Amino acid sequence: MFTLIIGNKNYSPWSLRPWLALKMLNEPFREQQIDLYLSDSKARILAANPAGKVPVLVDDRLRVWDSLAICEYLAECFPAAQLWPDDPARRAVARSIAAEIHSGFAALRESLPMNITLRQVDYESSPALESDIARAVAILEELRERHAADGGFLFGRFSLADACLAPICTCFLTYNVKLPPRSQAYVDHMLALPAMREWYAAAAAERPRPF
C-alpha cells in the first residue's frame, strides 16, 4: 500500500495534487501529514525526503518526490484509470497544461496563496497576477468548450491536468476571483467532488498557521 507524505491541507497546493489523484483512483493509501510550521518540521521533512520537500510517495522501498513526478508514477501504476487522456493529442495537451501549471503561475501562487479556510472578498491586483488569472481562465474556457459534452472535467473524464488545476480552483474561491460562467462551472464542479469536500473538512480541522 502506498504512503503519501503531505504538508498542511490548508496551505499546501503541492500536496493536494497527488492526494486528489490517489483519491480519484479509489485506491487505498496511508496518509502521513507533517505540519510545516513547527520547530521540528524541517528535520521531519528531511527524514522523509533528503530534497527537503513534501509531498513524497512511498511505495515499499521506493520514494518518489515532487507532485508532478508522483502523478506520473501513479499514471504508470494504474494505466487502466487513464489519468492521462487515452488519445495521444489530448494526452499531449494535458501534459503541457500540467507542466505549465507546475512551473508557472508564480504571481498567482505568491499573491493568492492557498488558504482553504480563508474567505477574502477582494485581493490586491497586479499586472502579473491578472496575466496568470487570464491564462488559467483561457485554459478552462478553451477546454470546457471543446470537451463539455464528454463530462465535467477538462478532458471529459478526470485527468492529472485536473489534479494540477485543483489548487488554483481553491484560490479562486478563497479570494472571490470573478470568472466567466463556463470557468466558474468548472471550479464549482471540482470543489464539489467528494474528495475535495474531504480535503476541505480536514483543512478546517487543522491548527492555524502561526503568522
Backbone torsions as a table, in degrees:
resi	resn	phi	psi	omega
1	MET	NA	137.7	177.1
2	PHE	-66.6	150.2	164.7
3	THR	-119.9	127.8	177.6
4	LEU	-110.3	119.7	178.7
5	ILE	-97.0	121.9	-174.8
6	ILE	-130.1	171.7	174.5
7	GLY	-98.2	-158.8	-178.4
8	ASN	-64.3	131.2	180.0
9	LYS	-68.7	-26.3	179.8
10	ASN	-70.6	-28.7	-168.1
11	TYR	-125.4	-6.0	-168.9
12	SER	-107.9	93.1	178.7
13	PRO	-64.8	-33.8	-179.0
14	TRP	-64.4	-34.2	-179.9
15	SER	-71.5	-34.9	-176.5
16	LEU	-62.1	-38.5	-171.3
17	ARG	-60.1	-57.4	179.2
18	PRO	-70.1	-30.2	177.1
19	TRP	-61.1	-45.8	179.0
20	LEU	-64.5	-40.7	178.0
21	ALA	-59.6	-43.7	178.3
22	LEU	-63.9	-41.6	179.1
23	LYS	-63.4	-41.7	-179.2
24	MET	-70.6	-22.6	173.3
25	LEU	-72.0	-21.6	-176.3
26	ASN	61.3	34.6	176.3
27	GLU	-103.6	136.6	178.9
28	PRO	-66.0	143.0	174.9
29	PHE	-154.5	154.2	175.0
30	ARG	-89.3	143.9	-180.0
31	GLU	-115.8	127.4	176.7
32	GLN	-122.9	121.3	-175.0
33	GLN	-109.1	135.6	175.3
34	ILE	-115.1	117.0	174.9
35	ASP	-64.6	122.8	-173.6
36	LEU	-80.3	-2.3	-170.7
37	TYR	-124.4	34.2	175.5
38	LEU	-112.4	165.9	-176.4
39	SER	-64.5	-28.5	-178.6
40	ASP	-102.0	11.6	-175.6
41	SER	-59.9	-47.0	-177.1
42	LYS	-60.1	-43.1	-179.4
43	ALA	-64.1	-40.3	179.8
44	ARG	-67.1	-39.0	178.5
45	ILE	-67.2	-43.2	179.2
46	LEU	-63.3	-32.4	176.7
47	ALA	-67.2	-31.5	179.0
48	ALA	-84.9	-30.2	-174.5
49	ASN	-154.0	111.3	-179.3
50	PRO	-59.2	-18.6	176.3
51	ALA	-73.3	-12.5	173.2
52	GLY	79.7	26.2	-179.5
53	LYS	-140.9	156.2	168.6
54	VAL	-116.2	155.1	12.0
55	PRO	-84.6	163.9	173.8
56	VAL	-136.6	133.3	174.8
57	LEU	-104.2	126.6	178.3
58	VAL	-107.6	123.0	177.9
59	ASP	-128.3	94.7	-173.4
60	ASP	59.0	-117.3	-179.3
61	ARG	-92.0	-4.6	-179.1
62	LEU	-88.1	136.9	173.4
63	ARG	-122.7	127.8	178.4
64	VAL	-117.7	126.6	-179.9
65	TRP	-121.4	167.4	-172.7
66	ASP	80.2	126.8	-171.8
67	SER	-60.7	-39.2	-179.0
68	LEU	-70.7	-39.0	177.3
69	ALA	-63.5	-39.5	177.0
70	ILE	-62.5	-45.1	179.2
71	CYS	-61.3	-42.3	177.8
72	GLU	-62.1	-40.3	179.3
73	TYR	-63.9	-41.7	178.5
74	LEU	-63.4	-38.4	177.7
75	ALA	-62.9	-35.2	178.5
76	GLU	-75.0	-34.7	179.7
77	CYS	-71.3	-30.0	-175.0
78	PHE	-128.8	67.1	-176.3
79	PRO	-61.9	-30.7	-178.7
80	ALA	-65.3	-23.1	-179.7
81	ALA	-74.7	-14.9	179.3
82	GLN	51.1	54.2	175.9
83	LEU	-64.6	-23.3	163.5
84	TRP	-106.6	146.2	178.5
85	PRO	-55.6	145.5	-177.8
86	ASP	-69.7	-36.0	179.7
87	ASP	-69.6	130.6	-175.6
88	PRO	-58.2	-39.5	-178.8
89	ALA	-67.9	-45.1	176.9
90	ARG	-62.6	-40.0	-179.0
91	ARG	-62.8	-41.1	179.8
92	ALA	-63.5	-41.4	179.1
93	VAL	-67.6	-42.5	179.6
94	ALA	-61.4	-42.1	178.4
95	ARG	-65.8	-38.5	178.8
96	SER	-62.8	-42.3	178.8
97	ILE	-63.8	-46.4	179.5
98	ALA	-59.7	-43.3	-179.9
99	ALA	-67.0	-39.7	178.4
100	GLU	-62.3	-44.9	179.1
101	ILE	-65.1	-39.7	-176.5
102	HIS	-64.5	-38.2	-174.1
103	SER	-102.9	-11.9	-174.9
104	GLY	-116.4	-157.2	177.7
105	PHE	58.5	36.7	-177.5
106	ALA	-65.0	-39.4	-178.6
107	ALA	-66.8	-38.2	178.7
108	LEU	-65.6	-43.9	-179.8
109	ARG	-63.9	-37.0	-178.0
110	GLU	-76.5	-42.4	-174.3
111	SER	-85.4	-30.1	179.6
112	LEU	-124.2	64.2	-176.1
113	PRO	-64.0	149.8	-179.3
114	MET	-61.4	127.9	177.6
115	ASN	-154.1	91.1	-169.1
116	ILE	-58.4	-41.3	-171.8
117	THR	-87.5	-10.0	-179.7
118	LEU	-79.7	142.9	169.2
119	ARG	-129.0	108.8	-174.9
120	GLN	-114.6	128.3	-173.4
121	VAL	-79.3	-13.6	-178.4
122	ASP	-153.9	167.5	177.5
123	TYR	-146.6	159.1	179.5
124	GLU	-81.5	117.1	-175.5
125	SER	-84.6	163.5	173.7
126	SER	-158.6	158.3	178.4
127	PRO	-57.4	-40.1	-179.2
128	ALA	-66.4	-41.9	178.9
129	LEU	-65.1	-46.1	-179.4
130	GLU	-63.2	-32.9	176.4
131	SER	-65.2	-42.0	178.5
132	ASP	-65.9	-43.0	178.7
133	ILE	-62.3	-43.6	179.8
134	ALA	-62.2	-37.6	179.7
135	ARG	-68.1	-43.0	177.6
136	ALA	-61.4	-42.5	179.4
137	VAL	-64.6	-39.2	179.2
138	ALA	-61.1	-40.7	177.2
139	ILE	-61.8	-47.7	-178.0
140	LEU	-63.8	-45.9	-176.7
141	GLU	-63.4	-44.5	-178.2
142	GLU	-64.9	-47.9	-174.3
143	LEU	-75.1	-35.8	178.4
144	ARG	-71.0	-30.7	174.3
145	GLU	-67.9	-38.3	-175.9
146	ARG	-77.4	-35.7	-170.6
147	HIS	-119.0	14.2	-175.5
148	ALA	-58.2	-35.1	-177.4
149	ALA	-70.8	-16.0	-175.5
150	ASP	-89.1	-16.2	-176.7
151	GLY	150.2	-175.3	-171.0
152	GLY	-88.8	-4.2	-175.9
153	PHE	-98.0	-179.4	-175.5
154	LEU	-60.0	-39.3	-178.4
155	PHE	-117.5	29.3	-179.3
156	GLY	95.4	-72.8	176.4
157	ARG	-98.2	162.7	-178.2
158	PHE	-58.6	136.4	175.8
159	SER	-137.7	173.4	179.1
160	LEU	-68.3	-20.1	172.3
161	ALA	-63.4	-38.9	175.5
162	ASP	-64.9	-41.7	178.7
163	ALA	-59.3	-40.3	-179.3
164	CYS	-70.7	-30.4	179.9
165	LEU	-82.4	-15.5	-175.1
166	ALA	-55.0	-45.6	179.4
167	PRO	-62.4	-34.8	177.4
168	ILE	-65.0	-37.5	176.3
169	CYS	-59.1	-41.4	179.6
170	THR	-65.1	-36.4	-179.9
171	CYS	-69.5	-36.8	176.7
172	PHE	-60.4	-37.9	177.1
173	LEU	-71.5	-48.1	-176.8
174	THR	-55.5	-43.5	-172.5
175	TYR	-103.9	12.9	173.7
176	ASN	54.4	47.1	179.0
177	VAL	-74.6	128.0	-178.8
178	LYS	-78.7	126.4	-175.0
179	LEU	-124.0	154.5	171.1
180	PRO	-62.7	156.5	-175.3
181	PRO	-54.4	-41.9	-178.4
182	ARG	-65.3	-42.0	178.3
183	SER	-67.3	-40.9	178.8
184	GLN	-63.5	-38.0	178.6
185	ALA	-63.0	-37.6	177.4
186	TYR	-65.8	-46.1	179.0
187	VAL	-59.5	-44.6	179.2
188	ASP	-61.2	-41.1	179.4
189	HIS	-62.5	-45.2	-179.3
190	MET	-63.9	-45.9	-175.2
191	LEU	-72.3	-16.8	177.8
192	ALA	-86.6	-7.2	178.6
193	LEU	-58.4	139.9	177.5
194	PRO	-53.7	-39.2	179.5
195	ALA	-63.4	-40.7	179.2
196	MET	-69.1	-37.4	176.2
197	ARG	-64.0	-35.9	176.3
198	GLU	-64.3	-43.0	178.2
199	TRP	-61.2	-45.0	-179.5
200	TYR	-61.7	-42.7	-179.4
201	ALA	-63.7	-41.7	179.3
202	ALA	-67.5	-38.9	178.7
203	ALA	-62.7	-39.4	-179.8
204	ALA	-65.0	-24.9	-178.4
205	ALA	-87.5	-7.3	-177.1
206	GLU	-75.4	158.7	172.5
207	ARG	-71.4	132.5	-179.1
208	PRO	-60.4	151.2	177.0
209	ARG	-66.0	134.5	177.7
210	PRO	-78.3	103.5	-178.9
211	PHE	-85.0	NA	NA
